[in-house]
Structure formats: C-alpha cells, structure tokens
Amino acid sequence: MNKKVRVAVNGYGVIGKRIADAVLLQDDMELAGICDIIHDYRIRVAVEKGYKVFAAGSDNLEEMKAAGVPVEGLFEDLLEHTDVVVDCTPKKIAAQNRPLYEKTGVKAIYEGGEKHDVAGYSFVAQANYEGAVGRQSTRVVSCNTTALVRVLGAFQQRGLIKRARTVILRRATDPWESHTDGIINSVIPEAKVPSHQGPDAQTVIPELNLVTMAGAGSHNLSHIHFTMIETTKPVSRNEVREVLSLASRIAFIRARDNLVALNSVIELMRDLGRPRADMWEVAVWEDSIGVDNGEIYLTYQVHNEAITIPENIDAIRALTGIEKDGARSIEKTDQSLGITKDFLAAAKTAEFTSQPEVNIGPGEQAVHRTHMDCMCKGFKGSEEPTEWD
C-alpha cells in the first residue's frame, strides 16, 4: 500500500487527542478527522489545529453547530473516508460501536477500557505485533498492562521468569478532571486479587506467570509499579540493566539526579519540551534495581496519559498491513515521537558506591553526599532511619 492510511479518531479525550497528534507525525498516515459529542474548549482546540470535526449523532451535531463549532458532518460520514478508526470513547461505548465498524468494513482499534473479547486480540507492539497484521480489529491494552508487558516481556523472552508479582499504585484521576473526581487524603486498595492487570497481561503473553495487586492513591501524576521477579537462574544487576536497556520503550531514570518522585519525573518531561509533558516510555529507576538470591526487584513509573500512544500507532500499521515487521514499525514510531532509552544521556551523572573510596576529592565527596541525600528521599517517617546504608 503506497498511499497514506486514512485514520479516524472517535473520542477526542485524553487518549484520542494524543493519537490524533501522533498520526500527523507519521509519513504513512493522514488524519481523516476526529469525532466527539462535546463543544467546549477541548474540541475547539481540535478546530484550532485544523482537524476536521464530526459529530457522533444528529443531536450532537445540532448542539455543536449551535455552539459555533464548525462540524463537517456525522460520524458515519467520516467513516466513508476512513481506512481505520481508533475508538477512544469511554469504556463500553466502543463495544457498542463495533457493529457499525463491521457494517462499514472499517478496521477498528479499541482501547484498554474494553474487554479482550471486543476484538479477540489484545495488542502490545513489542510482544505480538505480527499476530495483528491484517486483522480487522485489535485492542490496545491499558496503560498499566502495557507497562507490565513491556517490562516483564523483556525478561520472559529470555526465559528468565519463574513467576512475577507486581503491586500497582494507580493515580486517582486524570489531571484535566481533578476538580470533579479523585481521592483526597486516602489510598483505596482493590479488594480483588489478582487485580485485573495481571490477567489482562496474560491476554498478550498467555504463558506469563504473574499476579498483580493494585490500589489508587490521592495523586494524579501517573502510576507507579513495584515488581518482584523470581528468576529461573541467578542474575546480576548488570544483567538486569542489559535486559531493560535492550527492550523497546523502556528508559532509565535515577534518584541520584533528584528524580525522586512521580512529580519530578513529569517535571523532567516538561523541561525536555515533551508535548503535554508526555512520557511514552516506562521509566525504570536504575539505581533502585535490586537482585537477591534469584529475585529481581524493580520500581518504575507509568504515565497513564501517554504510554499507549505509540502502541496505537503501531496497531494502525499492523491492521492495515502497511508495515508487516514489528521492529520496523516500532523504530518508525519511536523516531517520530522522540522516544528514547535515557532521558539524560548527554549529561549522565557519575555513579558512586554507597561507601566511596576515601581518596576521592572534595568535589566528588560533595556530589556523593548529594546523591545519597536524593537516594534517601523515600525515608520520611519518624520511625525510619535518617540515612540509607
């Protein structure tokens, strides 16, 4: 297929607007238009960007026109000029749209809020791209599941996982709606074990031995995962680093760089000029990697608003068959978005042991003290030690 793939985005919310922007960065795709039911600032931004706007239904069409939003027509009109639709509508709505996609013959990509059965194939590019090539539809799994598949899949591919356990602390709500929803001064654990993310990851990697537990905290800046892997053989920290460094869409961050919390990592994304401060990579704290008697311990941050965007771009290529090789699609997508393996590679800080050599100079001693102070940021309670040995 030499012509550009025509992509429609249904639902211009947190995920939809990011996918629309990402489509414009691809040289083998074009944005046919976006569809929604709203007429506030969110859809007006799409108009400012020059996107063609369509209404989900006739009632929405009248409202949007009355509000002054230039509307091209109805969703069905958009589908007439579309090769593939990415449905980013709220959970359960996309499943209701499935008959329309089947009737029109438009290929469809669903998001993680829908069940696996909506497409019968759950997708993470690094794990199962080739199986989605030419399919009529697929489901891009949720943000947390995407992160689990990326991280654990890297070890699973090397036969290193005997079993894995992950504790997930989810954000309370998305930043844009923090004024209407969320959690105040509390953490809510999920009562069900395993939480849904573990079984969801197994829809992508069926043989993955994984149990997840989850809860939601009173913050809105991404999720955090704590993963423990019982390995099939002993591994060193350097071997763990190598596995992660070779995996797609995983990047290292370091507490010694004062990246000590979710907010500081998002601030880094702002400082790097990332659009909307997006982090498409899984950010693994390199200096928190631990190994002990056949177990690996990892801590990593998952930006729920952004992590699935590259997967959606790859899913478009897979369904339409414009790229049959997953590695080539991933490389193409990563280059277009600016996905990296190390956010601060050009100015990487020195690494000291917890007990540096006594003969280091005063400058190195000062840097070491600063690094140790950063590494100790997690010790906040009065019952905790004041220093990290």
C-alpha positions in Angstrom: 0.0 0.0 0.0 1.7 3.2 -1.2 -1.0 5.7 -0.3 -1.2 7.1 3.2 -3.6 5.2 5.6 -6.6 7.4 6.5 -7.2 7.4 10.2 -10.2 8.5 12.1 -10.2 9.1 15.9 -13.5 8.6 17.7 -13.4 10.3 21.1 -11.2 13.4 21.4 -10.3 13.0 25.1 -7.1 12.2 27.0 -6.0 9.4 24.6 -7.8 10.5 21.4 -6.2 13.9 21.2 -2.8 12.4 21.6 -3.3 9.8 19.0 -4.6 12.4 16.6 -1.4 14.5 17.1 0.8 11.4 16.7 -0.9 10.4 13.5 0.1 13.7 12.0 3.8 12.9 12.7 3.7 9.7 10.6 4.7 9.9 6.9 2.5 6.9 6.1 -0.8 8.1 7.7 -3.2 11.0 7.5 -5.8 12.2 9.9 -9.2 11.9 8.2 -11.0 13.6 11.1 -12.0 13.3 14.7 -15.4 12.7 16.3 -16.9 13.6 19.6 -20.1 14.9 21.3 -18.7 17.9 23.1 -18.4 21.6 22.2 -16.2 23.0 24.9 -12.6 24.1 24.8 -11.4 20.5 24.2 -13.0 20.2 20.8 -12.2 23.9 20.0 -8.5 23.0 20.3 -9.0 20.5 17.5 -10.6 23.2 15.4 -7.7 25.5 16.1 -5.3 22.7 14.9 -7.2 22.4 11.6 -8.7 19.0 12.3 -11.9 18.0 10.6 -14.6 17.6 13.3 -17.5 15.3 13.1 -20.4 14.7 15.5 -21.3 11.3 17.0 -25.1 11.8 16.4 -27.6 14.2 14.9 -28.4 15.7 18.4 -24.7 16.3 19.0 -24.4 17.8 15.5 -27.1 20.4 16.3 -25.6 21.3 19.7 -22.1 21.6 18.3 -23.3 23.9 15.5 -25.3 26.0 17.9 -22.2 26.4 20.0 -20.3 27.7 17.0 -18.2 24.6 16.3 -17.6 24.0 12.6 -18.8 20.4 12.1 -18.1 18.5 8.9 -20.9 16.0 9.4 -21.8 12.9 11.2 -19.6 10.0 12.3 -20.9 7.8 9.6 -19.8 10.5 7.0 -16.3 10.3 8.5 -16.1 6.5 8.2 -16.8 6.8 4.4 -13.4 8.3 4.1 -11.5 6.2 6.6 -9.4 3.0 6.5 -9.0 2.5 10.2 -10.8 4.0 13.2 -9.2 4.3 16.7 -12.1 4.3 19.1 -11.1 6.2 22.3 -14.6 6.6 23.6 -15.4 5.8 27.3 -15.5 2.2 28.3 -18.4 0.1 26.9 -19.2 2.8 24.3 -16.6 1.4 21.9 -18.1 -2.1 22.1 -21.4 -0.6 21.1 -19.8 0.9 18.0 -18.5 -2.4 16.9 -21.5 -3.3 14.7 -21.1 0.0 12.8 -17.4 -0.7 12.1 -18.3 -4.2 10.9 -21.1 -2.9 8.7 -18.9 -0.3 7.0 -15.8 -2.6 6.8 -13.6 -0.1 8.5 -10.8 -1.6 10.6 -11.0 -0.8 14.3 -8.7 -0.3 17.2 -10.2 -0.4 20.7 -8.6 0.8 23.9 -7.9 -1.0 27.2 -11.2 0.0 28.8 -12.9 -2.6 26.6 -12.8 -6.3 27.3 -10.5 -8.6 25.4 -13.5 -10.1 23.6 -14.3 -6.9 21.7 -11.6 -7.8 19.2 -10.4 -11.2 20.3 -6.8 -9.9 20.1 -5.0 -7.7 22.7 -2.0 -5.8 21.4 1.4 -4.6 22.7 3.7 -4.0 19.8 6.8 -5.4 21.4 5.1 -8.7 22.3 2.7 -9.6 19.5 2.8 -7.2 16.6 3.0 -9.8 13.8 -0.2 -11.5 15.0 -2.2 -8.4 14.4 -1.1 -7.9 10.8 -4.1 -7.8 8.5 -6.7 -8.3 11.3 -10.0 -6.5 11.1 -9.6 -5.2 14.7 -7.5 -5.3 17.8 -7.5 -3.9 21.3 -4.6 -1.9 22.6 -4.4 -2.8 26.3 -4.5 -0.3 29.2 -1.6 1.8 30.4 -0.7 -0.5 33.3 -1.0 -3.6 31.3 1.2 -2.1 28.5 3.9 -1.4 31.1 3.7 -4.9 32.5 4.0 -6.4 29.1 7.0 -4.2 28.2 8.9 -4.8 31.4 8.1 -8.4 32.1 8.0 -9.4 28.4 11.7 -8.4 28.2 12.6 -11.0 30.8 10.0 -13.5 29.6 11.5 -13.5 26.1 14.8 -14.6 27.7 13.3 -17.4 29.7 14.1 -15.6 33.0 10.7 -15.5 34.7 9.7 -18.3 37.0 7.0 -16.1 38.5 6.4 -12.4 38.9 4.4 -10.3 41.3 3.6 -6.6 40.9 2.0 -4.0 43.2 0.4 -1.1 41.3 -0.4 2.2 42.9 -2.7 4.0 40.4 -3.4 7.7 40.1 -6.8 8.8 41.3 -7.9 10.6 38.2 -6.6 12.4 35.1 -5.3 15.9 35.7 -7.9 17.6 33.4 -10.8 16.4 35.6 -9.2 16.6 39.0 -11.7 19.3 40.0 -14.6 16.8 39.6 -13.2 13.5 40.6 -10.5 11.9 42.6 -9.4 10.8 46.1 -8.5 13.1 49.0 -6.1 12.1 51.7 -6.5 8.3 51.3 -5.5 5.2 49.4 -8.1 2.8 48.2 -6.9 -0.8 47.7 -8.6 -3.1 45.2 -10.3 -5.9 47.1 -9.8 -8.4 44.4 -6.6 -10.4 44.0 -5.3 -10.6 41.3 -6.3 -7.2 40.2 -7.4 -7.1 36.5 -4.0 -6.0 35.1 -2.3 -9.4 35.6 -4.9 -11.4 33.7 -5.0 -8.7 31.1 -1.3 -9.0 30.6 -1.9 -12.7 30.0 -4.1 -12.0 27.1 -1.0 -10.7 25.4 1.5 -13.2 26.9 -0.6 -16.2 27.9 2.3 -18.1 29.5 3.3 -15.2 31.8 3.2 -16.3 35.5 2.0 -13.0 37.0 -0.1 -11.9 39.9 -0.9 -8.2 40.4 -2.3 -6.3 43.4 -3.5 -2.7 43.0 -4.8 0.4 44.7 -5.4 4.0 43.9 -3.8 7.0 45.6 -4.7 10.7 46.0 -2.4 11.9 43.2 -3.0 12.5 39.5 0.5 12.3 38.0 0.8 8.8 36.6 1.0 5.3 38.2 3.9 3.5 39.9 4.7 -0.2 39.9 6.7 -2.3 42.3 7.7 -5.6 40.6 9.3 -8.7 42.0 10.5 -11.4 39.7 11.6 -14.9 40.8 14.0 -15.9 38.1 14.8 -19.3 36.6 18.5 -18.7 37.3 20.6 -16.2 39.2 21.2 -12.9 37.5 23.3 -9.8 38.3 22.2 -6.2 38.4 24.2 -5.6 35.3 22.4 -8.4 33.5 19.1 -6.8 34.6 20.2 -3.4 33.3 21.2 -5.0 30.0 17.8 -6.8 29.5 16.0 -3.5 30.2 18.3 -1.4 28.1 17.8 -3.6 25.1 14.0 -3.6 25.4 11.8 -1.1 23.4 10.2 1.8 25.1 11.9 1.4 28.5 14.1 4.3 29.7 16.2 4.7 32.8 15.8 7.4 35.4 17.9 7.9 38.5 17.1 9.1 42.0 20.7 10.5 42.2 19.6 13.0 39.6 16.9 14.2 42.1 14.3 12.3 40.1 12.9 11.0 43.4 9.1 11.1 42.8 6.4 10.9 40.2 6.1 14.7 40.0 9.8 15.3 39.5 9.8 12.9 36.5 6.8 14.7 35.0 8.7 17.9 35.6 11.6 16.5 33.7 9.3 15.8 30.7 8.2 19.4 30.8 11.8 20.6 30.9 12.6 18.4 28.0 9.9 20.1 26.0 7.7 17.0 25.7 4.2 17.8 24.3 1.8 17.8 27.3 4.8 16.6 29.4 4.1 13.1 27.9 6.3 10.2 28.8 5.7 7.3 26.3 8.4 5.2 27.8 8.2 3.1 31.0 10.6 4.9 33.4 12.6 2.5 35.5 14.6 3.7 38.4 18.0 2.4 37.6 19.6 2.9 41.0 16.7 1.1 42.6 17.2 -2.2 40.7 17.8 -4.9 43.2 18.8 -8.6 42.9 18.9 -11.2 45.7 19.0 -15.0 45.7 17.3 -15.5 42.3 14.9 -12.5 42.6 14.8 -9.1 40.8 13.2 -6.0 42.3 12.1 -3.1 40.1 10.4 0.2 40.6 9.0 2.1 37.5 6.7 4.9 36.6 3.9 4.6 34.1 2.4 7.8 32.5 -1.2 6.7 32.0 -2.0 9.6 29.6 0.8 8.8 27.1 2.2 5.2 27.3 -0.3 3.6 24.9 0.1 6.2 22.2 2.9 4.6 20.3 1.1 1.2 20.6 -1.9 2.7 18.8 0.3 4.0 16.0 1.9 0.6 15.6 -1.6 -1.1 15.7 -2.6 1.1 12.8 0.3 -0.2 10.7 -0.3 -3.8 11.7 -4.1 -3.8 10.9 -3.6 -2.1 7.6 -0.5 -4.1 6.7 1.5 -1.1 5.6 4.3 -2.5 7.7 4.4 -6.2 8.5 7.6 -6.1 10.6 7.0 -5.1 14.1 10.6 -3.9 14.8 10.5 -1.6 11.8 7.2 -0.1 12.9 8.4 0.4 16.4 11.5 2.2 15.2 9.5 4.4 12.9 7.0 5.3 15.6 9.8 5.9 18.2 11.7 8.2 15.8 8.6 10.3 15.1 7.7 10.8 18.7 11.3 11.1 20.1 11.2 8.1 22.3 14.5 7.5 24.0 16.4 5.0 26.1 17.8 7.6 28.5 16.3 11.0 29.1 19.6 12.5 30.3 22.1 10.5 28.2 24.1 13.6 27.2 24.7 14.7 30.8 24.7 11.4 32.6 25.9 11.8 36.2 28.7 9.9 37.8 27.7 6.8 39.9 29.3 6.3 43.3 29.0 3.3 45.6 27.3 3.9 49.0 30.8 3.9 50.5 33.1 5.6 48.0 36.9 5.4 48.1 38.4 7.5 50.8 40.8 9.2 48.4 38.2 11.0 46.2 38.5 14.7 46.0 36.2 17.3 47.7 34.1 17.8 44.6 33.4 14.1 44.3 32.7 13.9 48.0 30.1 16.8 47.6 28.5 15.0 44.7 28.3 11.7 46.6 26.6 13.5 49.6 24.1 15.0 47.2 23.4 11.6 45.6 22.9 9.9 49.0 20.6 12.7 50.1 18.5 12.1 46.9 18.5 8.4 47.4 17.2 8.9 50.9 14.2 11.0 49.9 11.9 8.0 50.4 12.6 7.9 54.2 10.1 10.4 55.5 8.6 8.9 58.6 9.9 9.5 62.1 10.2 5.7 62.5 12.5 5.5 59.5 16.4 5.7 59.6 17.9 9.0 58.7 20.4 7.6 56.2 20.4 4.9 53.7 23.3 2.5 54.4 
